[in-house]
Amino acid sequence: MTVAFLFPGQGSQAVGMGKLLAEAFPESRRVFEAADAALGFPLSELCFGGPEQELQLTANTQPAILATSIAALRPLRERGVRPAWVAGHSLGEYSALVAAGSLALAEAVRLVRRRGEYMQQAVPVGEGAMAAILALDLSDVEEACRQAAEGEVVVPANINGPGQVVIAGHTAAVDRAIKLCQAAGARMAVRLPVSAPFHSPLMKPAQERLAVDLEKIAFSDPEVPLVTNVDAHPARAAEDCRQALVRQVSSRVRWRECVELLIREGVTTMVEVGPGKVLSGLVRKIDKTVQMLNVEDPASLERAVAALTVAAS
């Protein structure tokens, strides 16, 4: 059995799930205490009780998801569960680097808060958008984006799985692309409730600002290989991990290719570590033969540990 840990880049379930982990496991509680200290404000209170409106601001959402993911990771490690590979979707790549020992938790929390601020500031609210396109081939989505651009930006931003693509760009261009995707036969093409066009060229200003911050941070070689979003390729050196985070800001998330690489490398079990089950659903659509587990609260942790113990025996 070869295990990979996957870390989500979204999850409104960060409210509540983190509180359950912190109440159940001292090591999880220490993660939130460390995050609070690193940020200089009580992120844990936001994670545990909201308000949801405040938590949805991307500068808060990003550190909240990271802290909750690492809070789910620590008791898993305490029980002796170790991955052979790690990967994270978008923001989740930071959690994956913490899990691999490449990036310190405090540094990661501060980085993703600034990442959220820079991303929001790169494009004024209302000028950028994202949309989910279902049941349409990537080539058809790309063609729709090309036709819809009309001098603006709209591109595939997340390649999540077969027939599951998210596009991003200027709001008007995204709306034009939605109509073209619908005309091309997409089962669904709908705007997403996000505050910025993530993983598109419009994020270049955020990328440039984050690059300066990342250069000041000490990275270590990961203890296990990390499959990067931007290349869908293993990173085994500290500098490769750093540069992948820089380029990730304005580049597409090649999630389907990341999962397919893990499978080619012999991974048979994947554990989604963090709030929600979005990645679990995506993996099942990519390859139903992979054993998929998740850890987001004490109950799911115990189920995952039991399943991994049985599989290893």
Stockholm file with secondary structure:
# STOCKHOLM 1.0

chainA/1-313         MTVAFLFPGQGSQAVGMGKLLAEAFPESRRVFEAADAALGFPLSELCFGGPEQELQLTANTQPAILATSIAALRPLRERGVRPAWVAGHSLGEYSALVAAGSLALAEAVRLVRRRGEYMQQAVPVGEGAMAAILALDLSDVEEACRQAAEGEVVVPANINGPGQVVIAGHTAAVDRAIKLCQAAGARMAVRLPVSAPFHSPLMKPAQERLAVDLEKIAFSDPEVPLVTNVDAHPARAAEDCRQALVRQVSSRVRWRECVELLIREGVTTMVEVGPGKVLSGLVRKIDKTVQMLNVEDPASLERAVAALTVAAS
#=GR chainA/1-313 SS CCEEEEECSCCTTHHHHHHHHHHHCHHHHHHHHHHHHHHTSCHHHHHHHCCHHHHTSHHHHHHHHHHHHHHHHHHHHHTTCCCSEEEESTTHHHHHHHHTTSSCHHHHHHHHHHHHHHHHHHSCTTTEEEEEEESSCHHHHHHHHHHHHTTSCEEEEEEEETTEEEEEEEHHHHHHHHHHHHHTTCSEEEECCCSSCTTSGGGHHHHHHHHHHHHTSCCCCCSSCEECTTTSSEECSHHHHHHHHHHHTTSCBCHHHHHHHHHHTTCCEEEEESSSSHHHHHHHHHCTTSEEEEESSHHHHHHHHHHHHHHHC
#=GC SS_cons         CCEEEEECSCCTTHHHHHHHHHHHCHHHHHHHHHHHHHHTSCHHHHHHHCCHHHHTSHHHHHHHHHHHHHHHHHHHHHTTCCCSEEEESTTHHHHHHHHTTSSCHHHHHHHHHHHHHHHHHHSCTTTEEEEEEESSCHHHHHHHHHHHHTTSCEEEEEEEETTEEEEEEEHHHHHHHHHHHHHTTCSEEEECCCSSCTTSGGGHHHHHHHHHHHHTSCCCCCSSCEECTTTSSEECSHHHHHHHHHHHTTSCBCHHHHHHHHHHTTCCEEEEESSSSHHHHHHHHHCTTSEEEEESSHHHHHHHHHHHHHHHC
//
